[in-house]
Amino acid sequence: MKVLVACEFSGVVRDAFSAKGHYAMSCDLLPSERPGQHYAGDVRDILYSKAWDLMIAHPPCTHLAVSGARWFYLKRAEQDEAIDFVRMLMDAPIDRICVENPVSVISTRIRKPDQIIQPWMFGHGETKTTCLWLKGLPALIPTDVVSGRDDRIHRMPPGKNRWRERSRTYQGIANAMAEQWAKL
C-alpha cells in the first residue's frame, strides 16, 4: 500500500505504516524529526505524483481550531484559505482519506466529522479531542481504553515549541490507523 501522510513533520504516522511493511511518505513544509521517507515541501507538489492508496492529512489548525475563535474576525482571509486547503485535501483523487483536526470550523464550513476520538481510547491517559473526516475508511476502533483523563495538551504553558508539541499524533492512534486501515 502507498500511504501519503500530509502535513506531518513528526513521522509518527508514517513510521507506523512503514513498520507494517507499507510504502509511507510524510510531507510537510518542515523537515522530518525522524529519518524516513519525507518530502519537505508543499503537499500539492506530490499529491498527484503517485497513485496513493491512502492519505492521512493533518492540515494546520492555526486558523481553523475553535480554540482560537475569539480571533476569527481578524483572520477571515487566512481562514478562507485554510478551508480551501482542507477541501482540496478532502477532494484529492485518493480512494481512502482521513483528515484529522481538533474541533474546528471544518465542521460548520464543510461538514461534521465522521468520528471524534481521544488519546485515552488508544492507550494514552490524556484528553485531546480529535475529529476525523473519513472517505472510504471505517471509523477507528479503540484499541486500549485507559483510565486517567489528563488535560496536558490544553494546560501546556505558552512557549516557542508549544505548537509543535500540541500537533504530534499519539503513537497509539498512529498504530491503530496502521493496523486497522492498512488491511483494507
C-alpha positions as CSV (number, residue, x, y, z in Angstrom):
1,M,0.0,0.0,0.0
2,K,1.2,3.5,-0.8
3,V,0.4,5.9,2.0
4,L,0.8,9.7,2.0
5,V,0.8,11.4,5.4
6,A,0.3,15.0,4.6
7,C,1.3,17.9,6.9
8,E,3.3,15.7,9.3
9,F,6.8,16.6,10.4
10,S,7.0,14.2,13.3
11,G,7.0,11.0,11.2
12,V,4.8,9.2,13.8
13,V,2.0,8.1,11.5
14,R,4.4,7.5,8.6
15,D,6.6,5.2,10.7
16,A,3.5,3.3,12.0
17,F,2.6,2.3,8.4
18,S,6.2,1.7,7.4
19,A,6.6,-0.7,10.4
20,K,3.7,-2.7,8.8
21,G,5.6,-3.0,5.6
22,H,3.9,-0.3,3.6
23,Y,5.5,2.4,1.5
24,A,4.7,5.5,3.5
25,M,5.9,9.1,2.9
26,S,5.3,12.0,5.2
27,C,5.2,15.5,3.8
28,D,5.4,18.9,5.5
29,L,6.9,22.3,4.9
30,L,9.3,21.4,7.8
31,P,11.9,18.7,7.7
32,S,11.0,15.4,9.4
33,E,12.1,14.9,13.0
34,R,12.8,11.3,12.3
35,P,14.7,9.7,9.4
36,G,12.5,8.1,6.8
37,Q,10.6,8.8,3.5
38,H,9.8,12.6,3.8
39,Y,9.1,15.4,1.3
40,A,10.0,18.8,2.8
41,G,7.7,21.0,0.8
42,D,4.0,21.6,-0.1
43,V,1.9,18.5,-0.3
44,R,0.4,19.8,-3.6
45,D,3.8,19.2,-5.2
46,I,3.5,15.4,-4.7
47,L,-0.2,14.8,-4.3
48,Y,-0.6,13.8,-7.9
49,S,2.8,12.3,-8.4
50,K,1.9,8.7,-7.4
51,A,-1.3,6.6,-7.3
52,W,-1.7,6.9,-3.5
53,D,-3.9,4.2,-1.8
54,L,-4.4,6.2,1.4
55,M,-3.8,9.7,2.6
56,I,-3.9,10.8,6.2
57,A,-3.8,14.6,6.3
58,H,-3.1,16.8,9.3
59,P,-3.8,20.3,7.9
60,P,-2.6,23.2,10.1
61,C,-5.2,24.1,12.6
62,T,-4.0,27.6,13.3
63,H,-6.8,29.4,11.5
64,L,-9.4,26.5,11.9
65,A,-9.5,25.4,15.5
66,V,-12.3,26.8,17.7
67,S,-9.8,27.3,20.5
68,G,-8.8,30.5,18.6
69,A,-12.4,31.6,17.9
70,R,-12.0,34.9,19.6
71,W,-9.5,35.9,16.8
72,F,-11.6,34.7,13.8
73,Y,-12.8,38.2,13.0
74,L,-9.2,39.3,12.5
75,K,-8.2,36.5,10.1
76,R,-11.1,35.8,7.8
77,A,-8.9,35.6,4.7
78,E,-6.5,33.2,6.4
79,Q,-9.4,31.0,7.5
80,D,-10.9,31.0,4.0
81,E,-7.5,29.9,2.6
82,A,-7.2,27.2,5.2
83,I,-10.7,25.9,4.4
84,D,-9.9,25.8,0.7
85,F,-6.8,23.8,1.6
86,V,-8.8,21.3,3.6
87,R,-11.4,21.0,0.7
88,M,-8.5,20.3,-1.7
89,L,-7.2,17.5,0.6
90,M,-10.7,16.0,1.0
91,D,-11.3,16.1,-2.8
92,A,-8.0,14.5,-3.7
93,P,-8.2,11.6,-6.2
94,I,-7.4,9.0,-3.5
95,D,-10.0,6.3,-2.5
96,R,-9.2,6.4,1.2
97,I,-8.7,9.7,3.0
98,C,-8.6,10.7,6.6
99,V,-8.4,14.4,7.5
100,E,-7.5,15.0,11.2
101,N,-8.0,18.2,13.1
102,P,-9.2,19.4,16.5
103,V,-12.7,20.7,16.9
104,S,-12.8,23.3,14.2
105,V,-14.7,25.3,11.7
106,I,-14.4,22.4,9.2
107,S,-17.5,21.1,11.0
108,T,-19.6,24.2,10.1
109,R,-17.9,25.3,6.9
110,I,-17.5,21.9,5.2
111,R,-19.2,19.1,7.1
112,K,-19.4,17.4,10.5
113,P,-16.6,14.9,11.3
114,D,-17.3,11.2,10.8
115,Q,-15.6,10.3,14.1
116,I,-14.3,12.0,17.3
117,I,-11.5,10.2,19.1
118,Q,-9.5,10.7,22.3
119,P,-5.9,9.5,23.1
120,W,-7.3,7.6,26.2
121,M,-9.1,5.3,23.7
122,F,-5.7,4.2,22.3
123,G,-3.5,3.7,25.4
124,H,-2.7,7.3,26.5
125,G,-4.3,8.6,29.7
126,E,-4.9,12.1,28.2
127,T,-7.6,14.1,26.6
128,K,-7.2,15.8,23.2
129,T,-10.5,15.9,21.3
130,T,-9.6,14.9,17.7
131,C,-12.0,14.9,14.8
132,L,-11.7,12.6,11.8
133,W,-13.3,13.3,8.4
134,L,-13.2,10.0,6.6
135,K,-13.6,8.9,2.9
136,G,-13.6,5.2,2.1
137,L,-12.4,4.4,5.6
138,P,-14.2,2.9,8.6
139,A,-14.2,4.6,12.0
140,L,-11.2,3.6,14.2
141,I,-12.0,1.0,16.8
142,P,-10.5,1.9,20.2
143,T,-7.6,-0.4,21.0
144,D,-6.7,0.3,24.6
145,V,-9.1,2.3,26.7
146,V,-7.2,3.5,29.8
147,S,-8.2,5.4,32.9
148,G,-6.9,8.8,33.6
149,R,-8.0,11.9,31.7
150,D,-5.1,14.3,32.0
151,D,-5.7,17.5,30.1
152,R,-1.9,18.0,29.5
153,I,-2.3,19.4,25.9
154,H,-4.8,22.1,27.0
155,R,-2.7,23.1,30.0
156,M,0.6,23.4,28.2
157,P,2.3,26.7,29.0
158,P,3.0,29.2,26.3
159,G,6.3,28.8,24.6
160,K,8.1,28.7,21.2
161,N,7.6,24.9,20.8
162,R,4.0,24.7,22.2
163,W,2.5,24.4,18.7
164,R,5.0,21.5,17.9
165,E,4.1,19.5,21.0
166,R,0.4,20.0,20.5
167,S,0.4,18.9,16.9
168,R,2.0,15.5,17.3
169,T,-0.1,12.4,16.8
170,Y,-0.2,10.0,19.7
171,Q,1.6,6.7,19.0
172,G,-1.4,4.6,20.0
173,I,-3.6,6.5,17.5
174,A,-1.0,6.1,14.7
175,N,-0.7,2.4,15.4
176,A,-4.4,1.9,15.3
177,M,-4.6,3.7,11.9
178,A,-1.8,1.5,10.5
179,E,-3.3,-1.7,12.0
180,Q,-6.9,-1.1,11.0
181,W,-6.7,0.9,7.8
182,A,-3.8,-0.9,6.1
183,K,-5.8,-4.1,6.0
184,L,-8.4,-2.5,3.6
